[in-house]
Each structure stands twice: as C-alpha cells, then as structure tokens.
C-alpha cells in the first residue's frame, strides 16, 4: 500500500504508508487548558495508516460520538530509518514539513482518562489525521523556528511557534527513535498549542505555516 504525499511545489513522491507517531502535551498552555499534569517526558501515541487523509478531501466528522476537537500540529515526513538516533541524525532524517490535524473525540477521551484506559479509540479512528501537502525542508525558511496557525470560519483558533515547545523537534525525534524505530514514510506530529475546540459540519478551515504555505479544509 502506498500513501501519496502531495508536495507544495507540485511534485509528487510515493513512500510506503507508515505510522503516525504523535506527541501529546508538548505546549504548556495547551496542557493548562485541559488541566493535565506536566509530563516528565514526551507523551507518545500512534495513529495507524487508516487515520491519514489528504486535506483536499472533505473531512467527514464522526457522528454520535460526542465533540470532535481540532488540534493543529506541525507534521514531519521522515526519509531515513531512525533508531536510537542523536539529535543531529534525527534532524538530518527530516524530508519535509507540513501541517496536520490531530482530530480528537474529546468526550470519549475524557471517559478513557477517567478510567485510566488508553486514548486510541478517541485518537486513532479512521480519517483522524488530515494532512496538508509537505514542503521539502530545504525550502523552509527557518526549520528551527516555525510559526503556524489555524482559522475556523475566518476566526483565529490556534497559533503557535516551535520555540514554545517543551521538547524541541530534534529532541522529540531522538526520544521517539529510542522507543519506536522510525521508517521512511513515517510521519511525526509534534504537539498542539492552546486553543483546541470543537468542529462541526460546514466549518471551513485555513491552516498556515507562516512564510511557507497555506492549506484549506472543509468539514462535512
């Protein structure tokens, strides 16, 4: 099975459809808004290949499963195998940068948390990882200092910068590679800033990686 990644330049590249490794609780303001404790280490969970969908397709929100929240994140496309990698090796393995939504069934997640159970049923459902196109890392003005934002129906909902991450991108990749071997085609979601909230059918979304590109999405 292949997952086709659409590049901003118009070029296309096929890579094996891999896993999505997500980082939770990487922005202090988001941790505070959900009243979660500060973690000692990055919080990791995985979305399967069936969670990935291109943002140029309508986003079909689950029905009768409670609120579906948007969580805007920077996404990283991996080009090389990483295992027990240094931060330098991890940085060199980034092929391209994009944006993603970590869609979350918030009511269900709260239920799981209250029972001390895993979150996957609230995080890893089909089409729960809408992805923008990717832009080659060499075409990103300053990969170490990224600003990004989300508007819903022209209202600014989320805005973040990588300098506010609790663990930097190189640190995240190095840490992840100690727990999961990363393969070409895998995608990393690096955490969400404050401002998460519900989506409903008919919402129009605009996602921006400042100075690089803008993507649109529509909920149905």
C-alpha positions as a LaTeX table, in Angstrom:
\begin{tabular}{lrrr}
\hline
Residue & $x$ (\AA) & $y$ (\AA) & $z$ (\AA) \\
\hline
Unk1 & 0.00 & 0.00 & 0.00 \\
Unk2 & 1.27 & 3.46 & $-0.87$ \\
Unk3 & 0.30 & 6.80 & 0.63 \\
Unk4 & 0.80 & 9.63 & $-1.86$ \\
Unk5 & 2.26 & 12.77 & $-0.30$ \\
Unk6 & 1.43 & 15.97 & $-2.20$ \\
Unk7 & 4.27 & 18.45 & $-2.25$ \\
Unk8 & 3.64 & 22.18 & $-2.29$ \\
Unk9 & 5.95 & 22.57 & $-5.28$ \\
Unk10 & 3.59 & 20.43 & $-7.35$ \\
Unk11 & 5.97 & 17.48 & $-7.42$ \\
Unk12 & 4.73 & 14.17 & $-6.07$ \\
Unk13 & 6.55 & 11.36 & $-4.34$ \\
Unk14 & 5.44 & 7.90 & $-3.26$ \\
Unk15 & 6.63 & 6.48 & 0.05 \\
Unk16 & 5.41 & 3.43 & 1.95 \\
Unk17 & 2.33 & 4.18 & 4.03 \\
Unk18 & 3.75 & 4.21 & 7.51 \\
Unk19 & 2.63 & 5.02 & 11.00 \\
Unk20 & 1.93 & 8.40 & 12.54 \\
Unk21 & 3.72 & 8.97 & 15.84 \\
Unk22 & 2.03 & 11.72 & 17.83 \\
Unk23 & 3.35 & 13.78 & 20.72 \\
Unk24 & 0.93 & 14.86 & 23.41 \\
Unk25 & 1.37 & 17.66 & 25.96 \\
Unk26 & 4.25 & 19.47 & 24.25 \\
Unk27 & 2.94 & 23.03 & 24.75 \\
Unk28 & 2.46 & 24.28 & 28.31 \\
Unk29 & $-0.55$ & 26.48 & 27.50 \\
Unk30 & $-2.39$ & 23.52 & 25.96 \\
Unk31 & $-1.60$ & 21.38 & 28.99 \\
Unk32 & $-3.09$ & 24.08 & 31.21 \\
Unk33 & $-6.27$ & 24.50 & 29.13 \\
Unk34 & $-7.07$ & 20.78 & 29.55 \\
Unk35 & $-5.97$ & 20.71 & 33.20 \\
Unk36 & $-3.43$ & 17.97 & 32.52 \\
Unk37 & $-0.28$ & 17.44 & 34.60 \\
Unk38 & 3.07 & 18.44 & 33.17 \\
Unk39 & 4.83 & 15.30 & 31.87 \\
Unk40 & 8.38 & 14.37 & 32.81 \\
Unk41 & 8.98 & 13.02 & 29.28 \\
Unk42 & 7.19 & 13.43 & 25.93 \\
Unk43 & 3.82 & 11.65 & 25.80 \\
Unk44 & 3.66 & 9.37 & 22.74 \\
Unk45 & 0.83 & 7.60 & 20.96 \\
Unk46 & 0.39 & 6.19 & 17.45 \\
Unk47 & $-2.21$ & 6.67 & 14.73 \\
Unk48 & $-2.42$ & 3.90 & 12.09 \\
Unk49 & $-2.19$ & 4.37 & 8.34 \\
Unk50 & $-6.01$ & 4.33 & 8.11 \\
Unk51 & $-6.10$ & 7.61 & 10.07 \\
Unk52 & $-4.37$ & 9.56 & 7.28 \\
Unk53 & $-6.36$ & 11.61 & 4.78 \\
Unk54 & $-5.39$ & 14.46 & 2.45 \\
Unk55 & $-6.89$ & 17.79 & 3.50 \\
Unk56 & $-8.05$ & 18.47 & $-0.02$ \\
Unk57 & $-10.72$ & 15.82 & 0.61 \\
Unk58 & $-13.76$ & 16.74 & 2.74 \\
Unk59 & $-13.25$ & 15.91 & 6.42 \\
Unk60 & $-16.06$ & 13.57 & 7.42 \\
Unk61 & $-16.60$ & 14.12 & 11.14 \\
Unk62 & $-17.73$ & 11.12 & 13.22 \\
Unk63 & $-21.39$ & 11.34 & 14.20 \\
Unk64 & $-22.99$ & 10.46 & 17.52 \\
Unk65 & $-19.62$ & 10.13 & 19.26 \\
Unk66 & $-19.50$ & 13.44 & 21.10 \\
Unk67 & $-17.45$ & 16.52 & 20.29 \\
Unk68 & $-14.72$ & 16.29 & 17.66 \\
Unk69 & $-11.90$ & 18.72 & 18.52 \\
Unk70 & $-9.24$ & 20.16 & 16.23 \\
Unk71 & $-5.61$ & 20.03 & 17.34 \\
Unk72 & $-3.31$ & 21.82 & 14.89 \\
Unk73 & 0.19 & 20.37 & 14.65 \\
Unk74 & 3.39 & 20.63 & 12.63 \\
Unk75 & 3.98 & 17.36 & 10.78 \\
Unk76 & 7.34 & 15.91 & 9.77 \\
Unk77 & 7.87 & 13.43 & 6.95 \\
Unk78 & 10.76 & 11.01 & 7.64 \\
Unk79 & 13.09 & 9.86 & 4.86 \\
Unk80 & 15.57 & 7.60 & 6.68 \\
Unk81 & 15.42 & 4.81 & 9.24 \\
Unk82 & 15.98 & 6.13 & 12.76 \\
Unk83 & 16.77 & 4.01 & 15.79 \\
Unk84 & 18.47 & 5.36 & 18.93 \\
Unk85 & 19.32 & 8.44 & 16.88 \\
Unk86 & 21.22 & 11.50 & 18.02 \\
Unk87 & 19.53 & 14.88 & 17.61 \\
Unk88 & 21.79 & 15.60 & 14.62 \\
Unk89 & 20.92 & 12.27 & 12.95 \\
Unk90 & 17.23 & 12.89 & 13.66 \\
Unk91 & 17.30 & 16.37 & 12.14 \\
Unk92 & 19.03 & 15.08 & 9.00 \\
Unk93 & 16.30 & 12.45 & 8.57 \\
Unk94 & 13.51 & 15.02 & 8.07 \\
Unk95 & 12.49 & 15.05 & 4.41 \\
Unk96 & 9.70 & 17.61 & 4.53 \\
Unk97 & 7.45 & 19.69 & 6.78 \\
Unk98 & 3.69 & 20.13 & 6.67 \\
Unk99 & 0.66 & 20.69 & 8.88 \\
Unk100 & $-1.81$ & 18.22 & 10.31 \\
Unk101 & $-4.90$ & 18.00 & 12.44 \\
Unk102 & $-4.96$ & 15.53 & 15.30 \\
Unk103 & $-8.74$ & 15.11 & 15.41 \\
Unk104 & $-9.87$ & 14.02 & 18.87 \\
Unk105 & $-13.14$ & 12.65 & 20.21 \\
Unk106 & $-12.86$ & 14.77 & 23.34 \\
Unk107 & $-15.79$ & 13.35 & 25.31 \\
Unk108 & $-14.59$ & 9.80 & 24.68 \\
Unk109 & $-11.01$ & 10.74 & 25.57 \\
Unk110 & $-12.20$ & 12.16 & 28.90 \\
Unk111 & $-14.05$ & 8.91 & 29.61 \\
Unk112 & $-10.94$ & 6.88 & 28.83 \\
Unk113 & $-8.79$ & 9.07 & 31.05 \\
Unk114 & $-11.24$ & 8.82 & 33.95 \\
Unk115 & $-10.98$ & 5.02 & 33.77 \\
Unk116 & $-7.18$ & 5.02 & 33.37 \\
Unk117 & $-7.53$ & 3.50 & 29.89 \\
Unk118 & $-5.58$ & 4.22 & 26.66 \\
Unk119 & $-6.76$ & 7.01 & 24.33 \\
Unk120 & $-6.58$ & 5.22 & 20.98 \\
Unk121 & $-10.35$ & 4.94 & 20.45 \\
Unk122 & $-10.52$ & 8.75 & 20.76 \\
Unk123 & $-7.42$ & 9.49 & 18.68 \\
Unk124 & $-6.80$ & 6.75 & 16.11 \\
Unk125 & $-10.14$ & 6.39 & 14.33 \\
Unk126 & $-10.39$ & 6.43 & 10.52 \\
Unk127 & $-9.51$ & 9.82 & 8.94 \\
Unk128 & $-8.46$ & 11.27 & 12.31 \\
Unk129 & $-5.20$ & 12.60 & 10.83 \\
Unk130 & $-5.89$ & 15.07 & 8.00 \\
Unk131 & $-2.61$ & 16.10 & 6.36 \\
Unk132 & $-1.65$ & 19.11 & 4.27 \\
Unk133 & 0.86 & 18.86 & 1.49 \\
Unk134 & 4.52 & 18.75 & 2.50 \\
Unk135 & 7.28 & 21.15 & 1.53 \\
Unk136 & 10.89 & 19.98 & 1.28 \\
Unk137 & 12.80 & 21.02 & 4.38 \\
Unk138 & 15.42 & 22.88 & 2.34 \\
Unk139 & 12.67 & 25.22 & 1.11 \\
Unk140 & 11.53 & 26.14 & 4.62 \\
Unk141 & 12.98 & 29.49 & 5.65 \\
Unk142 & 13.91 & 28.54 & 9.23 \\
Unk143 & 13.04 & 24.92 & 10.14 \\
Unk144 & 14.18 & 25.53 & 13.73 \\
Unk145 & 11.75 & 28.44 & 14.22 \\
Unk146 & 8.32 & 27.64 & 12.78 \\
Unk147 & 5.14 & 29.66 & 13.31 \\
Unk148 & 1.77 & 28.19 & 12.44 \\
Unk149 & $-1.93$ & 28.94 & 12.89 \\
Unk150 & $-5.47$ & 27.72 & 12.34 \\
Unk151 & $-8.56$ & 29.73 & 11.43 \\
Unk152 & $-12.05$ & 28.24 & 11.54 \\
Unk153 & $-14.63$ & 30.22 & 9.55 \\
Unk154 & $-12.11$ & 33.13 & 9.42 \\
Unk155 & $-11.78$ & 33.15 & 13.23 \\
Unk156 & $-8.28$ & 32.57 & 14.63 \\
Unk157 & $-8.46$ & 29.49 & 16.87 \\
Unk158 & $-4.87$ & 28.33 & 17.34 \\
Unk159 & $-1.47$ & 29.96 & 16.93 \\
Unk160 & 1.88 & 28.53 & 17.92 \\
Unk161 & 5.62 & 28.59 & 17.44 \\
Unk162 & 8.17 & 25.85 & 17.87 \\
Unk163 & 10.12 & 27.96 & 20.37 \\
Unk164 & 7.27 & 27.31 & 22.83 \\
Unk165 & 7.64 & 23.53 & 22.57 \\
Unk166 & 8.57 & 21.83 & 25.82 \\
Unk167 & 10.75 & 19.42 & 23.82 \\
Unk168 & 12.29 & 20.64 & 20.54 \\
Unk169 & 11.85 & 18.86 & 17.23 \\
Unk170 & 15.37 & 17.30 & 17.27 \\
Unk171 & 14.83 & 16.23 & 20.88 \\
Unk172 & 11.45 & 14.72 & 20.06 \\
Unk173 & 12.76 & 12.69 & 17.13 \\
Unk174 & 15.72 & 11.41 & 19.11 \\
Unk175 & 13.43 & 10.44 & 22.01 \\
Unk176 & 10.88 & 8.75 & 19.74 \\
Unk177 & 13.60 & 6.75 & 17.98 \\
Unk178 & 14.60 & 5.21 & 21.31 \\
Unk179 & 11.11 & 3.74 & 21.67 \\
Unk180 & 9.92 & 3.15 & 18.08 \\
Unk181 & 12.09 & 2.60 & 15.02 \\
Unk182 & 11.12 & 5.29 & 12.51 \\
Unk183 & 10.98 & 4.27 & 8.88 \\
Unk184 & 10.88 & 6.19 & 5.57 \\
Unk185 & 7.31 & 7.38 & 5.08 \\
Unk186 & 6.53 & 7.68 & 8.79 \\
Unk187 & 5.04 & 10.96 & 9.97 \\
Unk188 & 5.59 & 12.73 & 13.28 \\
Unk189 & 3.01 & 15.08 & 14.81 \\
Unk190 & 4.81 & 17.40 & 17.22 \\
Unk191 & 2.09 & 18.60 & 19.61 \\
Unk192 & $-0.60$ & 21.27 & 19.60 \\
Unk193 & $-0.68$ & 24.80 & 21.04 \\
Unk194 & $-3.58$ & 26.16 & 23.08 \\
Unk195 & $-6.95$ & 26.91 & 21.54 \\
Unk196 & $-8.30$ & 23.45 & 20.74 \\
Unk197 & $-12.04$ & 23.26 & 20.26 \\
Unk198 & $-14.96$ & 21.55 & 18.52 \\
Unk199 & $-15.59$ & 21.28 & 14.80 \\
Unk200 & $-18.99$ & 20.87 & 13.15 \\
Unk201 & $-20.17$ & 20.07 & 9.65 \\
Unk202 & $-19.86$ & 23.10 & 7.40 \\
Unk203 & $-16.78$ & 24.55 & 9.10 \\
Unk204 & $-14.17$ & 26.00 & 6.74 \\
Unk205 & $-10.57$ & 25.72 & 7.92 \\
Unk206 & $-7.44$ & 27.62 & 6.94 \\
Unk207 & $-4.10$ & 26.28 & 8.16 \\
Unk208 & $-0.93$ & 28.34 & 7.75 \\
Unk209 & 2.74 & 27.57 & 8.13 \\
Unk210 & 3.81 & 31.19 & 8.19 \\
Unk211 & 6.11 & 32.25 & 5.37 \\
Unk212 & 5.77 & 28.87 & 3.66 \\
Unk213 & 2.24 & 27.84 & 2.67 \\
Unk214 & $-1.47$ & 27.88 & 3.47 \\
Unk215 & $-3.87$ & 24.96 & 3.24 \\
Unk216 & $-7.66$ & 24.76 & 3.34 \\
Unk217 & $-10.02$ & 22.08 & 4.57 \\
Unk218 & $-13.79$ & 21.65 & 4.85 \\
Unk219 & $-15.78$ & 19.63 & 7.38 \\
Unk220 & $-18.86$ & 17.64 & 6.40 \\
\hline
\end{tabular}
